[in-house]
Amino acid sequence: MSSDRPRRPQDPFAAAEAMFSKKKRAPDIKANALPNAKELVSLRIDRDVLEHFQADGPGWQDRMNDALRAAAIVDGLEAASTEVEP
Protein backbone atom coordinates (compact mmCIF):
# COMPACT_ATOMS: atom_id res chain seq x y z
CA MET A 1 0.00 0.00 0.00
CA SER A 2 1.22 3.44 -0.85
CA SER A 3 2.22 5.63 2.06
CA ASP A 4 1.39 8.89 0.29
CA ARG A 5 -2.38 8.54 0.71
CA PRO A 6 -4.19 8.02 3.98
CA ARG A 7 -6.14 4.87 4.66
CA ARG A 8 -9.30 6.74 5.50
CA PRO A 9 -10.58 10.11 4.32
CA GLN A 10 -9.45 13.05 6.39
CA ASP A 11 -13.02 14.03 7.13
CA PRO A 12 -15.40 11.05 7.16
CA PHE A 13 -18.45 13.32 7.51
CA ALA A 14 -17.50 15.23 4.36
CA ALA A 15 -16.91 11.98 2.48
CA ALA A 16 -20.33 10.63 3.50
CA GLU A 17 -22.01 13.88 2.53
CA ALA A 18 -20.31 13.82 -0.85
CA MET A 19 -21.40 10.24 -1.46
CA PHE A 20 -25.05 10.68 -0.55
CA SER A 21 -25.66 14.23 -1.74
CA LYS A 22 -25.02 13.57 -5.42
CA LYS A 23 -28.04 14.58 -7.42
CA LYS A 24 -29.15 11.80 -9.70
CA ARG A 25 -30.29 12.98 -13.07
CA ALA A 26 -33.49 11.56 -14.48
CA PRO A 27 -32.82 9.20 -17.38
CA ASP A 28 -33.30 10.65 -20.81
CA ILE A 29 -36.37 9.39 -22.60
CA LYS A 30 -35.20 7.91 -25.86
CA ALA A 31 -37.28 7.39 -28.95
CA ASN A 32 -38.00 3.79 -29.78
CA ALA A 33 -35.34 2.09 -31.85
CA LEU A 34 -38.07 0.51 -33.96
CA PRO A 35 -40.52 2.72 -35.79
CA ASN A 36 -44.17 2.11 -34.87
CA ALA A 37 -43.17 -0.05 -31.91
CA LYS A 38 -45.89 -0.42 -29.31
CA GLU A 39 -45.32 0.80 -25.79
CA LEU A 40 -46.50 -0.78 -22.58
CA VAL A 41 -48.73 1.64 -20.65
CA SER A 42 -51.00 1.50 -17.65
CA LEU A 43 -54.44 2.93 -18.34
CA ARG A 44 -57.62 3.19 -16.29
CA ILE A 45 -60.69 2.41 -18.38
CA ASP A 46 -64.34 2.20 -17.39
CA ARG A 47 -65.44 -1.40 -16.82
CA ASP A 48 -68.18 -1.28 -19.47
CA VAL A 49 -65.76 -0.01 -22.12
CA LEU A 50 -63.25 -2.73 -21.25
CA GLU A 51 -65.96 -5.42 -21.38
CA HIS A 52 -67.05 -4.13 -24.80
CA PHE A 53 -63.56 -4.63 -26.26
CA GLN A 54 -63.00 -7.95 -24.46
CA ALA A 55 -66.37 -9.37 -25.59
CA ASP A 56 -64.97 -10.53 -28.94
CA GLY A 57 -62.16 -12.46 -27.26
CA PRO A 58 -58.42 -12.35 -27.90
CA GLY A 59 -57.11 -9.34 -29.75
CA TRP A 60 -59.07 -6.82 -27.67
CA GLN A 61 -55.97 -4.71 -27.07
CA ASP A 62 -55.38 -4.40 -30.81
CA ARG A 63 -59.03 -3.49 -31.34
CA MET A 64 -58.79 -0.86 -28.62
CA ASN A 65 -55.61 0.52 -30.21
CA ASP A 66 -57.35 0.69 -33.59
CA ALA A 67 -60.32 2.55 -32.07
CA LEU A 68 -58.02 5.01 -30.31
CA ARG A 69 -56.04 5.52 -33.52
CA ALA A 70 -59.24 6.21 -35.49
CA ALA A 71 -60.34 8.76 -32.87
CA ALA A 72 -56.90 10.40 -32.94
CA ILE A 73 -56.96 10.63 -36.75
CA VAL A 74 -60.36 12.34 -36.59
CA ASP A 75 -58.79 14.73 -34.07
CA GLY A 76 -55.89 15.57 -36.39
CA LEU A 77 -53.27 12.83 -36.02
CA GLU A 78 -51.53 12.13 -39.30
CA ALA A 79 -52.32 8.61 -40.46
CA ALA A 80 -49.26 6.40 -40.15
CA SER A 81 -48.50 2.90 -41.26
CA THR A 82 -49.40 0.43 -38.52
CA GLU A 83 -47.77 -2.55 -40.23
CA VAL A 84 -45.60 -3.81 -37.36
CA GLU A 85 -46.57 -7.45 -37.12
CA PRO A 86 -47.58 -9.78 -39.97
Legacy VTK file of the C-alpha trace (Angstrom):
# vtk DataFile Version 3.0
C-alpha trace
ASCII
DATASET POLYDATA
POINTS 86 float
0.000 0.000 0.000
1.221 3.442 -0.853
2.223 5.632 2.063
1.385 8.891 0.291
-2.379 8.536 0.715
-4.194 8.019 3.982
-6.136 4.871 4.664
-9.296 6.740 5.497
-10.579 10.110 4.318
-9.448 13.052 6.392
-13.018 14.033 7.126
-15.404 11.050 7.161
-18.451 13.319 7.513
-17.502 15.230 4.355
-16.907 11.978 2.477
-20.325 10.626 3.496
-22.011 13.885 2.533
-20.311 13.822 -0.851
-21.403 10.239 -1.461
-25.048 10.685 -0.547
-25.662 14.228 -1.737
-25.024 13.575 -5.421
-28.043 14.581 -7.416
-29.146 11.805 -9.699
-30.292 12.976 -13.070
-33.486 11.555 -14.476
-32.825 9.198 -17.378
-33.302 10.649 -20.814
-36.374 9.386 -22.604
-35.203 7.913 -25.859
-37.280 7.394 -28.947
-37.998 3.789 -29.781
-35.343 2.095 -31.848
-38.070 0.506 -33.956
-40.524 2.722 -35.795
-44.170 2.114 -34.869
-43.166 -0.050 -31.914
-45.892 -0.419 -29.314
-45.315 0.801 -25.787
-46.498 -0.777 -22.583
-48.733 1.639 -20.652
-51.001 1.505 -17.653
-54.439 2.930 -18.337
-57.624 3.190 -16.291
-60.691 2.407 -18.382
-64.341 2.198 -17.395
-65.442 -1.402 -16.819
-68.181 -1.284 -19.470
-65.758 -0.015 -22.115
-63.251 -2.731 -21.248
-65.959 -5.415 -21.379
-67.046 -4.132 -24.798
-63.565 -4.629 -26.257
-62.997 -7.947 -24.464
-66.368 -9.368 -25.588
-64.974 -10.535 -28.941
-62.155 -12.457 -27.261
-58.422 -12.350 -27.901
-57.105 -9.336 -29.749
-59.066 -6.823 -27.674
-55.967 -4.713 -27.069
-55.378 -4.404 -30.812
-59.033 -3.486 -31.343
-58.795 -0.856 -28.619
-55.606 0.519 -30.206
-57.348 0.685 -33.590
-60.318 2.553 -32.072
-58.016 5.010 -30.308
-56.039 5.521 -33.517
-59.242 6.213 -35.486
-60.337 8.755 -32.872
-56.897 10.401 -32.937
-56.963 10.633 -36.754
-60.363 12.336 -36.588
-58.795 14.727 -34.069
-55.890 15.567 -36.394
-53.267 12.828 -36.022
-51.532 12.125 -39.303
-52.321 8.610 -40.464
-49.261 6.402 -40.150
-48.499 2.903 -41.263
-49.396 0.432 -38.523
-47.773 -2.553 -40.231
-45.596 -3.807 -37.362
-46.573 -7.449 -37.123
-47.583 -9.776 -39.974
LINES 1 87
86 0 1 2 3 4 5 6 7 8 9 10 11 12 13 14 15 16 17 18 19 20 21 22 23 24 25 26 27 28 29 30 31 32 33 34 35 36 37 38 39 40 41 42 43 44 45 46 47 48 49 50 51 52 53 54 55 56 57 58 59 60 61 62 63 64 65 66 67 68 69 70 71 72 73 74 75 76 77 78 79 80 81 82 83 84 85
